[in-house]
Amino acid sequence: MKKSIIHTLYTLVLLNTLLWSQAAYPRKYLFLDDQWIKDSYQVNRIVIQPAKHPSNPVLVPDKPWEGNDVYVYGTVLYDQGKFRMWYQIYNSRESADPRFRTAVAYAESREGLHWEKPSLGFFKYKGEPTNLVLLSHGTSDLCSPAVIKDTLERDPSRRYKMLYWDSMSKEDLEKHGPNLPLGTDVPGWRAIPGEGFFIAYSPDGIRWTNGGPQPVFTCPCDASSLTMGADGTYWAYFKISVAEDRHFRILGASDSRDFENWGDPKVILKPDWRDKHGTEFYGMSVFDYAGNTIGLIWVYYNAPSDKHVDLQLATRDPEGQWQRAGNREVFLPVGREGEWDAGGIYAASNVLVSPPGHPNEIWLYYGGSSVTHDDSRYREMVIGRATLRLDGFAAMEAKQFKGYFDTKTVVAGGSLLAVNADCAHGWLQVELYDAKTQTLLAKSKPIQGLDATKTFVEWQQGGKVLLKDRQVFIRFRMQKARLFSFWFEE
C-alpha cells in the first residue's frame, strides 16, 4: 500500500514536471517580447505589420437583414474542407422585431476571399430566408459571437461552442428571473437585468441551441473572444471596467473547465502611464501559437480629438501573466482617410495558421470601420483579410552593421536546430553554448542568400550535436538579416 502511494506521488510529480516543462518551453521561440532575449549588440526587435489584401473588403453587408454593419466580432475556421465564418450583423434600422437588430450570421468560402451567404431557412426576415444562425434575445444588443470547434468534446451535439454577450429575453426574465446581481450604472455604461455572457452548442456549426436561458457570468463588459487551451480549459477574454466614475475599458478574462461554470472575471491588462492620453483597451483576440499565447489588443484612443481603434500585441508568460509586447507599436493600423478601415480595426477571435495552399502564411480576418468609434452617422462596418509571414509577428533585425544577440537559457527539445530567417541580402551564423559551463559547443556554417520559413542549421564540424534535453544558450550573429523564430526538432 505504501509502495503504491509512493509510486502514485512520483507519477504526479513527474506529470507535473512534464506539464511545467511544456508550458515553460514553447515549440517555437518568438521575439514578440523579451522572454528569451538576454543581451544584444546592434540587433533590434522590429514589429512586422500584416499586409492587407488588395481585394479588401472581402465581405460586405449586402442583405436586407444586415443593415450597414457586418462585424467579424466572430470567428473564421478552416473546417469541413472550406473556410467558415461566424460574424455579427448590426441592423440599426430594424424596429419591428428587435431580435433582428443584432444577430449571428454564417458565411463560407472555398479560398477565403469570395464568400457565400447560404440561405439556411432557420430565421426568415420579412418573409425571406436568411443566413442567420442565432438571434439576439431582443432586450439588448447581442455582441461578439466567438466560436470554437471542440475536438475533445465527447457529445457530438456540443462539438461547436459559442460564447456571446446578450441579455435575457422578457419571457425568460419573467419565468426565471435574473441569476446574477445587477451591475452598477456609471457614465458610459447602463446595467440591464439579465445581461451577461451566454453560451450555445451545435453539432455542425449551423444548427445552434442555447445553453440555457440565463448568462453563465456577467460584469460591466462585452466585446469578447474565445479560445481553448491545450489542457482543455476554455478562456474568455473581454473588455471590462472597474472604474467608479465612468466606463473605462481595460481587459479581463474568465476560464472554465466545462464551458458552463466560469470563474469570476479578473483584470489581466490595462493601459498605463506610457500610453497616449485617453488610451483604453476595447477587447483582445487571443490564440495559442506553437506553444506561445499571443493577444491582439484592440487599442481604443478615447481622446476627444481621436477615437480610432487599431491593434497592438500582447503575450502571456508561463505563469499566466499578461504583458504588452512588440515594443507597444501598432501591429495592424487603420487605413488612410476615406478608406473602408480608416476609423477602426477589430480582429476576429482567432487567426488561421498555414491555411490550405498557403503553408508559410498566417491569415487574420478583421472588421474595419469607415469612421471612428463615436461617429455613427456614416458608419459602415465590413470585413477584410490581412496576411503575415509564418512566425512573422516580430523579428530580430541587424541592418548595415554586424551584430549579435544572446538568448536566455533554453532546454533543447531535440538534436536539430531550425530557424525562420530572411538572409536574402545578408547572413546569419549560430553559436551554441552550454548554459552551465559557458563553453562553445558548436558553430554553424553561415546561412546566406536565403529567405525561408524553415532552415536547419548545419554545424561546421558536420553531423549532429548532442542537444536533446540539454540546457543551452544561443548566440545569433547576423548582418542585413532578420530572424523570426527558432526551434528544436528530432
Solvent accessible surface area in square Angstrom, and as a share of the most:
residue,aa,sasa,rsa
1,M,187,0.83
2,K,155,0.66
3,K,169,0.72
4,S,65,0.42
5,I,87,0.44
6,I,98,0.50
7,H,123,0.55
8,T,70,0.41
9,L,102,0.51
10,Y,137,0.52
11,T,64,0.37
12,L,101,0.50
13,V,96,0.55
14,L,102,0.51
15,L,88,0.44
16,N,103,0.53
17,T,77,0.45
18,L,95,0.47
19,L,95,0.47
20,W,147,0.51
21,S,43,0.28
22,Q,108,0.48
23,A,56,0.43
24,A,8,0.06
25,Y,52,0.20
26,P,13,0.08
27,R,170,0.62
28,K,32,0.13
29,Y,4,0.02
30,L,9,0.05
31,F,0,0.00
32,L,5,0.03
33,D,23,0.12
34,D,84,0.43
35,Q,54,0.24
36,W,21,0.07
37,I,27,0.14
38,K,136,0.58
39,D,73,0.38
40,S,52,0.34
41,Y,120,0.45
42,Q,81,0.36
43,V,6,0.03
44,N,101,0.52
45,R,48,0.18
46,I,36,0.18
47,V,20,0.11
48,I,33,0.17
49,Q,89,0.40
50,P,11,0.07
51,A,68,0.53
52,K,65,0.27
53,H,41,0.18
54,P,129,0.81
55,S,66,0.43
56,N,24,0.12
57,P,45,0.28
58,V,19,0.11
59,L,6,0.03
60,V,60,0.34
61,P,22,0.14
62,D,93,0.48
63,K,69,0.29
64,P,79,0.50
65,W,7,0.02
66,E,0,0.00
67,G,9,0.09
68,N,66,0.34
69,D,5,0.02
70,V,0,0.00
71,Y,24,0.09
72,V,1,0.00
73,Y,17,0.06
74,G,4,0.04
75,T,1,0.01
76,V,2,0.01
77,L,32,0.16
78,Y,89,0.34
79,D,12,0.06
80,Q,105,0.47
81,G,43,0.42
82,K,37,0.16
83,F,4,0.02
84,R,1,0.01
85,M,0,0.00
86,W,0,0.00
87,Y,0,0.00
88,Q,9,0.04
89,I,0,0.00
90,Y,34,0.13
91,N,3,0.02
92,S,57,0.37
93,R,157,0.57
94,E,14,0.06
95,S,104,0.67
96,A,94,0.73
97,D,38,0.20
98,P,68,0.43
99,R,103,0.38
100,F,13,0.05
101,R,74,0.27
102,T,2,0.01
103,A,0,0.00
104,V,0,0.00
105,A,0,0.00
106,Y,0,0.00
107,A,0,0.00
108,E,37,0.17
109,S,5,0.04
110,R,176,0.64
111,E,74,0.33
112,G,0,0.00
113,L,34,0.17
114,H,136,0.61
115,W,31,0.11
116,E,123,0.55
117,K,33,0.14
118,P,37,0.23
119,S,86,0.56
120,L,43,0.21
121,G,40,0.38
122,F,88,0.37
123,F,56,0.24
124,K,123,0.52
125,Y,18,0.07
126,K,168,0.71
127,G,60,0.57
128,E,79,0.35
129,P,55,0.34
130,T,1,0.00
131,N,1,0.01
132,L,0,0.00
133,V,4,0.02
134,L,10,0.05
135,L,13,0.06
136,S,3,0.02
137,H,34,0.15
138,G,17,0.17
139,T,41,0.24
140,S,30,0.19
141,D,54,0.28
142,L,0,0.00
143,C,16,0.10
144,S,1,0.01
145,P,0,0.00
146,A,1,0.01
147,V,3,0.02
148,I,18,0.09
149,K,78,0.33
150,D,1,0.01
151,T,105,0.61
152,L,117,0.58
153,E,39,0.17
154,R,230,0.84
155,D,57,0.30
156,P,90,0.57
157,S,56,0.36
158,R,88,0.32
159,R,57,0.21
160,Y,3,0.01
161,K,3,0.01
162,M,0,0.00
163,L,0,0.00
164,Y,0,0.00
165,W,10,0.04
166,D,0,0.00
167,S,0,0.00
168,M,0,0.00
169,S,16,0.10
170,K,140,0.59
171,E,123,0.55
172,D,36,0.19
173,L,44,0.22
174,E,153,0.69
175,K,158,0.67
176,H,86,0.38
177,G,19,0.18
178,P,75,0.47
179,N,69,0.36
180,L,55,0.27
181,P,116,0.73
182,L,110,0.55
183,G,41,0.39
184,T,110,0.64
185,D,88,0.46
186,V,27,0.16
187,P,93,0.59
188,G,69,0.66
189,W,33,0.12
190,R,169,0.62
191,A,10,0.07
192,I,30,0.15
193,P,65,0.41
194,G,8,0.08
195,E,17,0.08
196,G,0,0.00
197,F,0,0.00
198,F,1,0.00
199,I,7,0.04
200,A,0,0.00
201,Y,13,0.05
202,S,0,0.00
203,P,53,0.34
204,D,33,0.17
205,G,0,0.00
206,I,37,0.19
207,R,137,0.50
208,W,30,0.11
209,T,95,0.55
210,N,61,0.31
211,G,35,0.33
212,G,27,0.26
213,P,50,0.32
214,Q,50,0.22
215,P,3,0.02
216,V,33,0.19
217,F,10,0.04
218,T,33,0.19
219,C,19,0.12
220,P,46,0.29
221,C,0,0.00
222,D,23,0.12
223,A,1,0.01
224,S,6,0.04
225,S,2,0.01
226,L,6,0.03
227,T,19,0.11
228,M,44,0.19
229,G,14,0.14
230,A,110,0.85
231,D,95,0.49
232,G,10,0.09
233,T,9,0.05
234,Y,13,0.05
235,W,66,0.23
236,A,0,0.00
237,Y,1,0.00
238,F,0,0.00
239,K,10,0.04
240,I,9,0.05
241,S,8,0.05
242,V,99,0.57
243,A,35,0.27
244,E,164,0.73
245,D,106,0.55
246,R,88,0.32
247,H,9,0.04
248,F,57,0.24
249,R,32,0.12
250,I,6,0.03
251,L,1,0.00
252,G,0,0.00
253,A,5,0.04
254,S,3,0.02
255,D,55,0.28
256,S,4,0.03
257,R,159,0.58
258,D,72,0.37
259,F,0,0.00
260,E,66,0.29
261,N,108,0.55
262,W,28,0.10
263,G,29,0.28
264,D,113,0.59
265,P,37,0.24
266,K,133,0.56
267,V,62,0.36
268,I,41,0.21
269,L,19,0.09
270,K,127,0.54
271,P,22,0.14
272,D,43,0.22
273,W,209,0.73
274,R,150,0.55
275,D,28,0.15
276,K,141,0.60
277,H,156,0.70
278,G,16,0.15
279,T,7,0.04
280,E,0,0.00
281,F,0,0.00
282,Y,24,0.09
283,G,0,0.00
284,M,1,0.00
285,S,1,0.00
286,V,3,0.02
287,F,13,0.05
288,D,68,0.35
289,Y,8,0.03
290,A,23,0.18
291,G,37,0.35
292,N,25,0.13
293,T,17,0.10
294,I,1,0.00
295,G,0,0.00
296,L,1,0.01
297,I,0,0.00
298,W,3,0.01
299,V,0,0.00
300,Y,2,0.01
301,Y,13,0.05
302,N,29,0.15
303,A,14,0.11
304,P,124,0.78
305,S,113,0.73
306,D,44,0.23
307,K,41,0.17
308,H,37,0.17
309,V,1,0.00
310,D,5,0.03
311,L,0,0.00
312,Q,12,0.05
313,L,1,0.01
314,A,0,0.00
315,T,11,0.07
316,R,62,0.23
317,D,34,0.18
318,P,50,0.31
319,E,125,0.56
320,G,36,0.35
321,Q,117,0.52
322,W,23,0.08
323,Q,57,0.25
324,R,31,0.11
325,A,4,0.03
326,G,1,0.01
327,N,64,0.33
328,R,59,0.21
329,E,79,0.36
330,V,44,0.25
331,F,3,0.01
332,L,0,0.00
333,P,44,0.28
334,V,37,0.21
335,G,15,0.14
336,R,186,0.68
337,E,175,0.79
338,G,77,0.74
339,E,60,0.27
340,W,55,0.19
341,D,1,0.01
342,A,20,0.16
343,G,2,0.02
344,G,1,0.01
345,I,0,0.00
346,Y,15,0.06
347,A,1,0.01
348,A,1,0.00
349,S,5,0.03
350,N,27,0.14
351,V,18,0.10
352,L,16,0.08
353,V,70,0.40
354,S,45,0.29
355,P,5,0.03
356,P,69,0.43
357,G,74,0.71
358,H,71,0.32
359,P,86,0.54
360,N,78,0.40
361,E,51,0.23
362,I,3,0.02
363,W,2,0.01
364,L,6,0.03
365,Y,3,0.01
366,Y,0,0.00
367,G,1,0.01
368,G,0,0.00
369,S,5,0.03
370,S,37,0.24
371,V,26,0.15
372,T,44,0.26
373,H,48,0.21
374,D,89,0.46
375,D,32,0.17
376,S,79,0.51
377,R,181,0.66
378,Y,156,0.59
379,R,51,0.19
380,E,80,0.36
381,M,3,0.01
382,V,3,0.02
383,I,0,0.00
384,G,0,0.00
385,R,13,0.05
386,A,0,0.00
387,T,31,0.18
388,L,11,0.05
389,R,57,0.21
390,L,25,0.12
391,D,1,0.00
392,G,0,0.00
393,F,3,0.01
394,A,1,0.00
395,A,0,0.00
396,M,5,0.02
397,E,20,0.09
398,A,1,0.01
399,K,140,0.59
400,Q,107,0.48
401,F,141,0.59
402,K,129,0.55
403,G,5,0.05
404,Y,47,0.18
405,F,0,0.00
406,D,11,0.05
407,T,0,0.00
408,K,83,0.35
409,T,59,0.34
410,V,0,0.00
411,V,38,0.22
412,A,0,0.00
413,G,42,0.40
414,G,0,0.00
415,S,18,0.12
416,L,49,0.24
417,L,2,0.01
418,A,0,0.00
419,V,0,0.00
420,N,0,0.00
421,A,5,0.04
422,D,39,0.20
423,C,0,0.00
424,A,41,0.32
425,H,160,0.71
426,G,12,0.12
427,W,56,0.20
428,L,1,0.00
429,Q,24,0.11
430,V,0,0.00
431,E,9,0.04
432,L,0,0.00
433,Y,34,0.13
434,D,15,0.08
435,A,16,0.13
436,K,159,0.67
437,T,86,0.50
438,Q,104,0.46
439,T,73,0.42
440,L,91,0.45
441,L,41,0.21
442,A,5,0.04
443,K,71,0.30
444,S,0,0.00
445,K,94,0.40
446,P,68,0.43
447,I,18,0.09
448,Q,117,0.52
449,G,60,0.58
450,L,75,0.37
451,D,73,0.38
452,A,28,0.21
453,T,22,0.13
454,K,101,0.43
455,T,24,0.14
456,F,84,0.35
457,V,11,0.06
458,E,107,0.48
459,W,10,0.04
460,Q,99,0.44
461,Q,110,0.49
462,G,39,0.37
463,G,65,0.63
464,K,134,0.57
465,V,15,0.09
466,L,152,0.76
467,L,0,0.00
468,K,104,0.44
469,D,98,0.51
470,R,85,0.31
471,Q,77,0.34
472,V,0,0.00
473,F,24,0.10
474,I,0,0.00
475,R,53,0.19
476,F,0,0.00
477,R,79,0.29
478,M,0,0.00
479,Q,37,0.16
480,K,94,0.40
481,A,4,0.03
482,R,85,0.31
483,L,0,0.00
484,F,7,0.03
485,S,0,0.00
486,F,0,0.00
487,W,15,0.05
488,F,22,0.09
489,E,53,0.24
490,E,124,0.56
